[in-house]
Amino acid sequence: MIPLSFLDLCPIVEGGSAAQTFVNAVDLAQHAERWGFKRYWMAEHHGMSGIGSAATAVLIGHVAGATSTIRVGAGGVMLPNHSPLVIAEQFATLDALYPDRIDLGLGRAPGSDQATMRALRRNLGADPDGFPYDVQELAAYFDGTAPVHATPGAGHEVPIWILGSSLFGAQLAAALGRPYAFASHFAPAQMLDAIAVYRAQFRPSRHLDKPYAMLGFNVFAADTDAEAHYLATSWQQAFVALRSGHPGRLPPPVEGYLETLPPQARGMLDHVLACTAIGAPGTIAAAIRAFIDKTQPDELIVTGNMYDHAARRHSLEIVAELI
């Protein structure tokens, strides 16, 4: 089996709180470490009441401090929202606190609307093609070649990953000789093309001598297929609400939810959640093996938001048995 990692979107459930979400995050990370997962990543989102990982670097430090061996990182930081210098300082600080355990995944999507971007104090007229230059500027703070000295910064070899859901990220990761993570867990359309482009165009660098691709995959596992499909309806409801322009907190599961959806919404879910396994342990194992056989990733990062934390932890435990 290839290495398995876990992406936590830090869901805030209906009737819950951010504080409880962060308690749950530590619990999941500790179990993931014990069960042999390679990484535990969190993703930056803003203006979304159901996702608690806006202050991504703060949470990474919180989780890293509560674990001892698992790699902890961002999957990812949305670099257009930030000064590259600030991100370099944050992640070099994390690396100083938790050496050789911190990952920095970078995305180019702002991940928010224009009002939120204004609140983040970023220039709405900024060049949309400036992401590659921001990545190189950030890397220069780590290798000490930037004209401004980041402290901490130089000498901290924090692995930089390029994230993407299109060919752009694949081409950039290949050109820079960096590891690449594709968001197939919610944007699978260009997955196979992006992997092929990344591997074909990869240029070895001092950071990486050959391509290394990680793919996202949704897992909703339970003791029976029926229970797993029931638990998965929380994330299905959340996705429909998001795509309808009404994002909110993660709702409780609903029996027969898919049967209540109009064809357009059902088709949307079938498309965006195409890289998903829902079911009992045998069903999950077969689905993951088939996905790996089809895509040949170097690493798989699984995710899956459930309303009940104990059920979500059990789902992760079922996946862990494949390691």
Secondary structure in CASP SS format (residue, H / E / C, confidence):
PFRMAT SS
TARGET T0000
AUTHOR 0000-0000-0000
METHOD secondary structure of the structure
MODEL  1
M C 1.00
I C 1.00
P C 1.00
L E 1.00
S E 1.00
F E 1.00
L E 1.00
D E 1.00
L C 1.00
C C 1.00
P E 1.00
I C 1.00
V E 1.00
E C 1.00
G C 1.00
G C 1.00
S C 1.00
A H 1.00
A H 1.00
Q H 1.00
T H 1.00
F H 1.00
V H 1.00
N H 1.00
A H 1.00
V H 1.00
D H 1.00
L H 1.00
A H 1.00
Q H 1.00
H H 1.00
A H 1.00
E H 1.00
R H 1.00
W H 1.00
G C 1.00
F C 1.00
K C 1.00
R E 1.00
Y E 1.00
W E 1.00
M E 1.00
A C 1.00
E C 1.00
H C 1.00
H C 1.00
G C 1.00
M C 1.00
S C 1.00
G C 1.00
I E 1.00
G C 1.00
S C 1.00
A C 1.00
A C 1.00
T H 1.00
A H 1.00
V H 1.00
L H 1.00
I H 1.00
G H 1.00
H H 1.00
V H 1.00
A H 1.00
G H 1.00
A C 1.00
T C 1.00
S C 1.00
T C 1.00
I C 1.00
R E 1.00
V E 1.00
G E 1.00
A E 1.00
G E 1.00
G E 1.00
V E 1.00
M E 1.00
L H 1.00
P H 1.00
N H 1.00
H C 1.00
S C 1.00
P H 1.00
L H 1.00
V H 1.00
I H 1.00
A H 1.00
E H 1.00
Q H 1.00
F H 1.00
A H 1.00
T H 1.00
L H 1.00
D H 1.00
A H 1.00
L H 1.00
Y C 1.00
P C 1.00
D C 1.00
R C 1.00
I E 1.00
D E 1.00
L E 1.00
G E 1.00
L E 1.00
G E 1.00
R C 1.00
A C 1.00
P C 1.00
G C 1.00
S C 1.00
D C 1.00
Q H 1.00
A H 1.00
T H 1.00
M H 1.00
R H 1.00
A H 1.00
L C 1.00
R C 1.00
R C 1.00
N C 1.00
L C 1.00
G C 1.00
A C 1.00
D C 1.00
P C 1.00
D C 1.00
G C 1.00
F H 1.00
P H 1.00
Y H 1.00
D H 1.00
V H 1.00
Q H 1.00
E H 1.00
L H 1.00
A H 1.00
A H 1.00
Y H 1.00
F H 1.00
D H 1.00
G C 1.00
T C 1.00
A C 1.00
P C 1.00
V C 1.00
H C 1.00
A C 1.00
T C 1.00
P C 1.00
G C 1.00
A C 1.00
G C 1.00
H C 1.00
E C 1.00
V C 1.00
P C 1.00
I E 1.00
W E 1.00
I E 1.00
L E 1.00
G E 1.00
S C 1.00
S C 1.00
L H 1.00
F H 1.00
G H 1.00
A H 1.00
Q H 1.00
L H 1.00
A H 1.00
A H 1.00
A H 1.00
L H 1.00
G C 1.00
R C 1.00
P C 1.00
Y E 1.00
A E 1.00
F E 1.00
A C 1.00
S C 1.00
H C 1.00
F C 1.00
A C 1.00
P C 1.00
A C 1.00
Q C 1.00
M H 1.00
L H 1.00
D H 1.00
A H 1.00
I H 1.00
A H 1.00
V H 1.00
Y H 1.00
R H 1.00
A H 1.00
Q H 1.00
F C 1.00
R C 1.00
P C 1.00
S C 1.00
R C 1.00
H C 1.00
L C 1.00
D C 1.00
K C 1.00
P C 1.00
Y C 1.00
A E 1.00
M E 1.00
L E 1.00
G E 1.00
F E 1.00
N E 1.00
V E 1.00
F E 1.00
A E 1.00
A C 1.00
D C 1.00
T C 1.00
D H 1.00
A H 1.00
E H 1.00
A H 1.00
H H 1.00
Y H 1.00
L H 1.00
A H 1.00
T H 1.00
S H 1.00
W H 1.00
Q H 1.00
Q H 1.00
A H 1.00
F H 1.00
V H 1.00
A H 1.00
L H 1.00
R H 1.00
S C 1.00
G C 1.00
H C 1.00
P C 1.00
G C 1.00
R C 1.00
L E 1.00
P C 1.00
P C 1.00
P C 1.00
V C 1.00
E C 1.00
G C 1.00
Y H 1.00
L H 1.00
E H 1.00
T H 1.00
L C 1.00
P C 1.00
P H 1.00
Q H 1.00
A H 1.00
R H 1.00
G H 1.00
M H 1.00
L H 1.00
D H 1.00
H H 1.00
V H 1.00
L C 1.00
A C 1.00
C C 1.00
T E 1.00
A E 1.00
I E 1.00
G E 1.00
A C 1.00
P H 1.00
G H 1.00
T H 1.00
I H 1.00
A H 1.00
A H 1.00
A H 1.00
I H 1.00
R H 1.00
A H 1.00
F H 1.00
I H 1.00
D H 1.00
K H 1.00
T H 1.00
Q C 1.00
P C 1.00
D C 1.00
E E 1.00
L E 1.00
I E 1.00
V E 1.00
T E 1.00
G C 1.00
N C 1.00
M C 1.00
Y C 1.00
D C 1.00
H H 1.00
A H 1.00
A H 1.00
R H 1.00
R H 1.00
H H 1.00
S H 1.00
L H 1.00
E H 1.00
I H 1.00
V H 1.00
A H 1.00
E C 1.00
L C 1.00
I C 1.00
END
